[in-house]
Amino acid sequence: MALKRFDSLFARLLLVQLLVPVVLLFLFGGVVYIDRNVAVARLVAERWAPSLRQAAGWQGVIAETPPQVLRSDARPARALPSPQVAPRMAALNDELRRLGVPFQEALIAQGDERPVLWLKVNTSQGPPVWLGLSDPALLPNVSRRMVLSLSIALLFLVGVSWWFTRRLTRPLEQLRSRIQAHRPGEAAAAQAPINQASPEIAAIDAAYRDLVQRLQRHERERALLLAGVSHDLRSPLARIRMAAGLLPDDPATATRRDAIVRNTQVADRLIESFLDHVRAGEMALDQDADLVALARSVADATTRPESELRVDAPTALRVRRTHPLLVERLIANLLDNAFKHGQPPVVLSVQAEGPHAVLTVSDAGAGVPDDQRAALLQAFARGDSARSTPGTGLGLAIVARVVARMGGTLSFERQDGRHAVRVTLPRGD
C-alpha cells in the first residue's frame, strides 16, 4: 500500500522536482566544501612547514611563534592511515612538499584533546621521524552557515515543489472524480469548468464531455430502434399466435399448430429480452427496493421445489437509488442462467456486508471458464456449453448493465466447490 502511494503522478512529479535540484544543490555544496578544505589545507601547510622543517633538522626560516610539533621516534599506536586521495590531504601533501617538507606516510590518531595528524618526515641526518600536528583546521569541518543555507534552500525547494505539483495535479484529480462519478446509462450532469485547469486538461475535459454526450445520443438512438422494432414485432406475432389457435383441432393440423405456437413463444421471449436490455439502460434509478423481498418473489415465480432452489436471506435488506423492476430482472436472469447452464441445487443468498448488499447465486455446475467470463458479459455472447441450449445471449449482459448503473461489481467465484456469481451493490444508506 505504501508503494502505491508513491506510484501516483503527484508523487512522481514531486520526486523529480525535488531530486534534480537537490542533486545540483549537493553537487554545488560539495564543490564549495572541497575548495574550502583545499584552501584551508594550504594555509595549514604554510603555517606548519617552518616548525616541521625545524623539528626534522632542515635549515630554513624559523617562525616567530612556531606551533608546537609533537615528536615520536616510533610509529604511533592505534593510528589509522590517512586517505591520501582526500582533497584536504592531497592539498596538504602537495603544499608541504613544495615548502620542503617531504613525508613518506600519514596517520591519524586520537590525541589528548583532538585528533593528531602524524607525518613520517625525512630528516636531514638519520632515519625518518614521526611528527604530529594537532590543529583544529585539519579536521573535516562543515561551516554552520553552509549547513543553515542548505537547510533553508531545501525547505524552500520542498515547499515550492509541493505547492506547484499539487496545483498541477489537482485538476487531474477533479477530472478523474468526474469520470468515476458518471454511471453508464445516466445523463451527464452539467458541471462547471475544472478549477485552475491548464489548457491541456481543459481540452481533455471538454473532449470527454463531448464523447459522453455522443455516446448517450447513440445509446438513445439504439434503444429507440431496438424498442421500436421489438414493439412492432409483437403485434404480428400476436396475430400469428391467434390465427394458430383458430386452426381446426384435428390430428392433421395439431402438430403444425403446436409448432407455430411454440416458435411464436420463443420469438416473444427473445423480444422481451431485447426490451429488458433497453430498460436496463433507460429506467431511472430513483426508488428504494427491498432486496430480500424481491429475491423471494423471483424465486417463488420459478415454481422450483426447495430441493432445487433455496433462498438464504435475512428478514429485509433495503437498497436505495435503484428500481425494483431492474433488480427483479437481475435476479431472474441469474437464476435462469444457473438452471440452464448449471446444476441444481441452486442457492440464492442475500446478505449485508458493511455499506454493501451482496447477492450470490451458486449452483453445482462446472461454472464459466476463466477465459470466457469477460466475453459473456457482452450482449448476444454465448459460451461454448450454451450453444445447444435455447437462449438470447442477453442474460448476463443485462445483469452487467444493471450492476454497472447501480455502481456495483459482478464477479465469478468458486465457493466450497460450487460455481457462484456474486453481485455487490451499494446500499446507499
Secondary structure per residue as TSV (DSSP state, phi and psi in degrees):
chain	resnum	aa	ss	phi	psi
A	1	M	-	360.0	-39.0
A	2	A	H	-65.4	-37.6
A	3	L	H	-67.0	-34.3
A	4	K	H	-65.9	-32.8
A	5	R	H	-63.2	-32.5
A	6	F	T	-90.6	7.1
A	7	D	T	-99.3	4.5
A	8	S	S	-82.3	163.8
A	9	L	H	-63.4	-38.7
A	10	F	H	-59.5	-47.1
A	11	A	H	-63.9	-39.9
A	12	R	H	-67.1	-45.3
A	13	L	H	-62.7	-43.1
A	14	L	H	-63.2	-41.1
A	15	L	H	-63.5	-42.4
A	16	V	H	-66.0	-44.2
A	17	Q	H	-64.7	-30.0
A	18	L	H	-84.3	-39.2
A	19	L	H	-66.2	-46.4
A	20	V	H	-64.0	-52.4
A	21	P	H	-64.3	-36.7
A	22	V	H	-63.8	-42.3
A	23	V	H	-61.8	-45.2
A	24	L	H	-63.5	-39.1
A	25	L	H	-63.9	-43.9
A	26	F	H	-72.0	-32.6
A	27	L	H	-63.9	-44.5
A	28	F	H	-63.8	-43.9
A	29	G	H	-64.1	-36.5
A	30	G	H	-65.4	-39.8
A	31	V	H	-64.9	-43.9
A	32	V	H	-62.9	-41.8
A	33	Y	H	-62.7	-43.3
A	34	I	H	-66.1	-45.6
A	35	D	H	-62.0	-37.8
A	36	R	H	-65.3	-44.6
A	37	N	H	-64.9	-37.6
A	38	V	H	-64.4	-43.1
A	39	A	H	-64.1	-41.6
A	40	V	H	-64.7	-40.4
A	41	A	H	-62.2	-38.2
A	42	R	H	-68.4	-38.3
A	43	L	H	-66.1	-39.0
A	44	V	H	-64.2	-40.4
A	45	A	H	-62.3	-43.2
A	46	E	H	-63.9	-34.2
A	47	R	H	-72.9	-40.2
A	48	W	H	-92.7	-14.7
A	49	A	H	-58.1	-46.4
A	50	P	H	-61.0	-41.8
A	51	S	H	-66.9	-38.6
A	52	L	H	-65.8	-42.1
A	53	R	H	-63.8	-40.9
A	54	Q	H	-66.0	-41.3
A	55	A	H	-68.3	-28.0
A	56	A	H	-89.0	-2.2
A	57	G	T	85.8	16.3
A	58	W	-	-91.4	143.6
A	59	Q	-	-76.8	148.0
A	60	G	-	167.7	-173.2
A	61	V	-	-74.1	134.2
A	62	I	-	-99.8	130.0
A	63	A	-	-71.1	149.5
A	64	E	S	-65.1	-44.0
A	65	T	S	-124.8	77.4
A	66	P	-	-69.2	141.2
A	67	P	-	-69.0	154.7
A	68	Q	-	-72.9	123.9
A	69	V	-	-104.3	127.9
A	70	L	E	-80.7	148.1
A	71	R	E	-134.1	139.0
A	72	S	E	-149.8	129.9
A	73	D	S	-79.3	-21.9
A	74	A	S	-106.5	160.9
A	75	R	-	-64.0	130.4
A	76	P	-	-60.4	139.8
A	77	A	T	-78.7	152.3
A	78	R	T	51.5	43.5
A	79	A	-	-108.7	147.6
A	80	L	E	-110.8	145.4
A	81	P	E	-62.6	138.6
A	82	S	-	-87.6	131.4
A	83	P	-	-65.6	114.5
A	84	Q	T	-73.2	-19.8
A	85	V	T	-84.7	-9.6
A	86	A	S	-63.6	141.3
A	87	P	H	-55.9	-39.7
A	88	R	H	-64.5	-47.2
A	89	M	H	-70.2	-36.8
A	90	A	H	-64.0	-42.1
A	91	A	H	-66.8	-40.4
A	92	L	H	-64.0	-41.9
A	93	N	H	-61.6	-48.9
A	94	D	H	-62.7	-42.1
A	95	E	H	-70.2	-39.6
A	96	L	H	-65.5	-39.9
A	97	R	H	-65.2	-38.4
A	98	R	H	-64.2	-33.6
A	99	L	T	-87.4	8.9
A	100	G	T	85.4	28.4
A	101	V	-	-123.0	78.2
A	102	P	-	-76.8	137.2
A	103	F	E	-133.0	155.8
A	104	Q	E	-96.3	-32.4
A	105	E	E	-151.6	152.0
A	106	A	E	-129.8	134.0
A	107	L	E	-130.5	155.7
A	108	I	E	-121.5	127.2
A	109	A	E	-135.5	156.8
A	110	Q	E	-80.8	124.4
A	111	G	-	-93.6	-165.3
A	112	D	S	-67.5	-38.4
A	113	E	S	-117.0	-34.1
A	114	R	S	-150.4	166.4
A	115	P	E	-61.0	149.8
A	116	V	E	-119.0	133.4
A	117	L	E	-93.4	115.2
A	118	W	E	-99.6	130.0
A	119	L	E	-118.3	132.6
A	120	K	E	-88.2	96.9
A	121	V	E	-101.5	138.7
A	122	N	-	-71.1	137.3
A	123	T	-	-99.4	163.6
A	124	S	S	-68.7	-30.9
A	125	Q	S	-141.7	129.3
A	126	G	S	97.4	-174.0
A	127	P	S	-73.2	164.7
A	128	P	-	-62.7	158.3
A	129	V	E	-129.9	149.7
A	130	W	E	-89.1	121.5
A	131	L	E	-116.7	132.9
A	132	G	E	-110.4	138.4
A	133	L	E	-114.6	121.9
A	134	S	-	-113.2	90.0
A	135	D	-	-132.9	122.9
A	136	P	G	-58.8	-27.5
A	137	A	G	-67.4	-19.4
A	138	L	G	-76.4	-20.4
A	139	L	S	-75.9	142.4
A	140	P	-	-58.6	128.8
A	141	N	-	-141.6	132.3
A	142	V	-	-108.0	126.7
A	143	S	-	-62.7	136.1
A	144	R	H	-62.0	-35.9
A	145	R	H	-65.1	-36.0
A	146	M	H	-66.8	-43.4
A	147	V	H	-62.3	-43.5
A	148	L	H	-64.1	-42.0
A	149	S	H	-64.5	-43.5
A	150	L	H	-65.1	-38.2
A	151	S	H	-66.0	-44.6
A	152	I	H	-63.3	-42.9
A	153	A	H	-63.4	-39.1
A	154	L	H	-67.6	-43.4
A	155	L	H	-63.2	-42.1
A	156	F	H	-62.2	-41.5
A	157	L	H	-64.4	-43.2
A	158	V	H	-62.7	-45.0
A	159	G	H	-62.6	-46.9
A	160	V	H	-66.0	-41.9
A	161	S	H	-64.7	-42.3
A	162	W	H	-61.4	-47.0
A	163	W	H	-63.0	-45.8
A	164	F	H	-66.0	-43.4
A	165	T	H	-66.6	-42.2
A	166	R	H	-63.5	-40.4
A	167	R	H	-64.8	-33.4
A	168	L	H	-76.6	-36.8
A	169	T	H	-93.8	-16.6
A	170	R	H	-60.6	-42.4
A	171	P	H	-61.0	-34.7
A	172	L	H	-65.0	-38.4
A	173	E	H	-65.8	-38.5
A	174	Q	H	-65.2	-39.5
A	175	L	H	-65.5	-41.4
A	176	R	H	-63.2	-40.5
A	177	S	H	-64.1	-38.9
A	178	R	H	-64.0	-42.7
A	179	I	H	-66.2	-42.4
A	180	Q	H	-68.5	-31.6
A	181	A	H	-73.6	-21.8
A	182	H	-	-77.5	130.9
A	183	R	-	-108.1	144.7
A	184	P	T	-59.5	139.6
A	185	G	T	87.3	-10.0
A	186	E	S	-100.2	143.0
A	187	A	-	-68.1	138.3
A	188	A	-	-72.9	123.4
A	189	A	-	-73.3	147.7
A	190	A	-	-67.5	128.8
A	191	Q	-	-128.6	147.9
A	192	A	-	-71.3	158.0
A	193	P	-	-59.0	151.6
A	194	I	-	-67.7	133.0
A	195	N	T	-66.7	136.9
A	196	Q	T	57.5	30.3
A	197	A	-	-81.4	138.4
A	198	S	-	-71.9	163.7
A	199	P	H	-56.8	-35.1
A	200	E	H	-66.8	-45.3
A	201	I	H	-68.4	-38.6
A	202	A	H	-62.0	-37.7
A	203	A	H	-66.8	-38.6
A	204	I	H	-64.7	-42.5
A	205	D	H	-62.6	-43.2
A	206	A	H	-65.5	-41.1
A	207	A	H	-64.9	-37.7
A	208	Y	H	-66.0	-45.7
A	209	R	H	-63.3	-37.6
A	210	D	H	-65.8	-39.3
A	211	L	H	-63.9	-42.7
A	212	V	H	-62.3	-42.4
A	213	Q	H	-63.8	-42.6
A	214	R	H	-65.5	-40.3
A	215	L	H	-64.1	-40.9
A	216	Q	H	-64.8	-39.4
A	217	R	H	-64.6	-44.6
A	218	H	H	-64.3	-37.9
A	219	E	H	-66.2	-40.8
A	220	R	H	-63.9	-42.3
A	221	E	H	-64.6	-41.3
A	222	R	H	-66.3	-41.4
A	223	A	H	-65.1	-41.6
A	224	L	H	-63.4	-40.6
A	225	L	H	-64.7	-45.9
A	226	L	H	-66.2	-42.6
A	227	A	H	-66.4	-40.8
A	228	G	H	-64.6	-45.3
A	229	V	H	-64.1	-42.5
A	230	S	H	-64.0	-40.6
A	231	H	H	-67.6	-41.6
A	232	D	H	-67.5	-30.4
A	233	L	H	-72.8	-26.2
A	234	R	H	-68.0	-32.4
A	235	S	H	-65.0	-50.8
A	236	P	H	-65.1	-32.4
A	237	L	H	-63.9	-40.6
A	238	A	H	-64.1	-39.5
A	239	R	H	-66.7	-38.7
A	240	I	H	-64.1	-43.5
A	241	R	H	-64.8	-39.4
A	242	M	H	-67.0	-40.8
A	243	A	H	-64.9	-36.5
A	244	A	H	-65.6	-34.3
A	245	G	H	-70.2	-18.7
A	246	L	T	-90.8	-2.4
A	247	L	S	-66.3	152.8
A	248	P	-	-59.0	141.1
A	249	D	-	-90.4	74.2
A	250	D	S	-132.1	159.9
A	251	P	H	-58.3	-28.2
A	252	A	H	-69.5	-33.1
A	253	T	H	-106.6	-9.5
A	254	A	H	-62.1	-43.1
A	255	T	H	-64.6	-44.8
A	256	R	H	-68.2	-38.5
A	257	R	H	-61.9	-44.0
A	258	D	H	-63.6	-37.2
A	259	A	H	-65.2	-40.3
A	260	I	H	-63.6	-46.4
A	261	V	H	-62.5	-43.2
A	262	R	H	-62.4	-42.4
A	263	N	H	-70.9	-35.1
A	264	T	H	-67.4	-33.3
A	265	Q	H	-67.3	-39.8
A	266	V	H	-62.6	-44.2
A	267	A	H	-63.4	-37.6
A	268	D	H	-65.8	-40.3
A	269	R	H	-65.1	-37.9
A	270	L	H	-62.7	-43.3
A	271	I	H	-65.1	-38.4
A	272	E	H	-62.7	-36.3
A	273	S	H	-66.1	-38.9
A	274	F	H	-60.2	-44.7
A	275	L	H	-66.1	-37.5
A	276	D	H	-62.4	-39.0
A	277	H	H	-65.6	-37.8
A	278	V	H	-68.3	-45.5
A	279	R	H	-61.6	-34.4
A	280	A	H	-59.9	-25.6
A	281	G	H	-105.4	-5.5
A	282	E	H	-113.1	-31.8
A	283	M	S	-64.7	137.7
A	284	A	-	-73.0	139.1
A	285	L	-	-95.0	74.4
A	286	D	-	-128.0	20.8
A	287	Q	E	-129.1	164.2
A	288	D	E	-99.5	154.8
A	289	A	E	-147.1	146.3
A	290	D	E	-92.2	107.2
A	291	L	H	-63.5	-35.0
A	292	V	H	-68.4	-45.8
A	293	A	H	-61.8	-41.5
A	294	L	H	-66.4	-40.1
A	295	A	H	-63.1	-44.2
A	296	R	H	-67.5	-36.2
A	297	S	H	-64.9	-44.7
A	298	V	H	-66.5	-39.3
A	299	A	H	-64.5	-40.4
A	300	D	H	-65.9	-33.7
A	301	A	H	-68.2	-20.0
A	302	T	T	-75.7	-16.1
A	303	T	T	55.4	29.3
A	304	R	-	-85.8	143.1
A	305	P	-	-69.9	163.1
A	306	E	T	-63.9	-25.0
A	307	S	T	-68.7	-19.7
A	308	E	T	-105.7	-28.3
A	309	L	E	-139.6	122.6
A	310	R	E	-123.9	139.3
A	311	V	E	-110.7	122.1
A	312	D	E	-111.6	110.1
A	313	A	-	-158.0	154.9
A	314	P	-	-74.8	-171.3
A	315	T	S	-66.6	-43.5
A	316	A	-	-157.6	154.2
A	317	L	-	-155.7	104.0
A	318	R	E	-87.7	144.7
A	319	V	E	-126.9	130.3
A	320	R	E	-97.8	166.0
A	321	R	E	51.3	59.8
A	322	T	E	-146.4	-166.6
A	323	H	-	-141.4	126.2
A	324	P	H	-56.6	-38.1
A	325	L	H	-63.8	-39.9
A	326	L	H	-66.5	-39.7
A	327	V	H	-65.1	-39.1
A	328	E	H	-61.3	-45.3
A	329	R	H	-66.3	-35.0
A	330	L	H	-60.0	-50.8
A	331	I	H	-66.6	-42.1
A	332	A	H	-62.0	-40.5
A	333	N	H	-68.2	-38.2
A	334	L	H	-64.3	-43.7
A	335	L	H	-66.3	-39.7
A	336	D	H	-61.9	-42.8
A	337	N	H	-64.9	-39.7
A	338	A	H	-63.4	-41.0
A	339	F	H	-76.9	-32.9
A	340	K	H	-76.1	-43.4
A	341	H	H	-112.3	-6.5
A	342	G	S	-112.0	-157.3
A	343	Q	-	-137.4	140.5
A	344	P	S	-71.1	161.2
A	345	P	-	-78.5	146.2
A	346	V	E	-102.5	135.4
A	347	V	E	-117.6	124.0
A	348	L	E	-103.9	113.4
A	349	S	E	-115.4	135.8
A	350	V	E	-129.4	128.1
A	351	Q	E	-153.5	160.9
A	352	A	E	-100.7	135.7
A	353	E	E	-130.6	93.6
A	354	G	T	61.5	-127.5
A	355	P	T	-82.9	9.3
A	356	H	E	-119.5	153.6
A	357	A	E	-107.6	130.6
A	358	V	E	-114.3	124.5
A	359	L	E	-116.9	123.5
A	360	T	E	-127.6	132.2
A	361	V	E	-119.4	116.5
A	362	S	E	-121.6	151.0
A	363	D	E	-143.2	174.5
A	364	A	S	-93.6	15.9
A	365	G	S	-81.7	-179.6
A	366	A	-	-73.4	-24.1
A	367	G	-	91.8	-175.2
A	368	V	-	-94.8	128.1
A	369	P	-	-58.8	147.1
A	370	D	G	-59.1	-37.7
A	371	D	G	-77.3	-5.0
A	372	Q	G	-111.0	-5.2
A	373	R	H	-64.1	-46.6
A	374	A	H	-66.1	-38.9
A	375	A	H	-68.1	-34.0
A	376	L	H	-71.4	-12.8
A	377	L	T	-83.4	-6.0
A	378	Q	S	-86.4	152.9
A	379	A	T	-64.5	138.3
A	380	F	T	68.4	11.7
A	381	A	-	-87.6	139.9
A	382	R	-	-136.8	142.5
A	383	G	-	-76.8	167.6
A	384	D	G	-61.3	-39.2
A	385	S	G	-75.1	-11.8
A	386	A	G	-100.5	-1.1
A	387	R	T	-69.4	-25.7
A	388	S	T	-89.2	0.2
A	389	T	S	-107.5	133.1
A	390	P	-	-59.3	138.4
A	391	G	-	174.1	173.0
A	392	T	-	-107.3	-16.5
A	393	G	S	77.6	16.6
A	394	L	-	-109.7	-7.0
A	395	G	H	-59.6	-57.7
A	396	L	H	-69.7	-29.8
A	397	A	H	-64.1	-40.1
A	398	I	H	-65.7	-43.0
A	399	V	H	-59.9	-47.5
A	400	A	H	-62.5	-36.3
A	401	R	H	-69.0	-44.3
A	402	V	H	-63.5	-44.3
A	403	V	H	-61.7	-42.5
A	404	A	H	-64.3	-40.7
A	405	R	H	-65.5	-33.2
A	406	M	T	-85.6	1.4
A	407	G	T	75.2	27.9
A	408	G	-	-104.3	-167.6
A	409	T	E	-132.0	150.6
A	410	L	E	-127.9	129.6
A	411	S	E	-145.1	155.6
A	412	F	E	-108.9	132.5
A	413	E	E	-139.7	169.0
A	414	R	E	-114.8	121.5
A	415	Q	E	-126.2	112.1
A	416	D	T	55.2	42.3
A	417	G	T	78.8	4.5
A	418	R	E	-111.9	147.8
A	419	H	E	-80.7	133.7
A	420	A	E	-135.5	140.5
A	421	V	E	-107.9	120.5
A	422	R	E	-111.8	127.0
A	423	V	E	-117.6	124.2
A	424	T	E	-112.9	122.1
A	425	L	E	-121.8	139.9
A	426	P	E	-70.2	135.5
A	427	R	-	-75.8	-27.2
A	428	G	-	72.2	27.1
A	429	D	-	-71.8	360.0
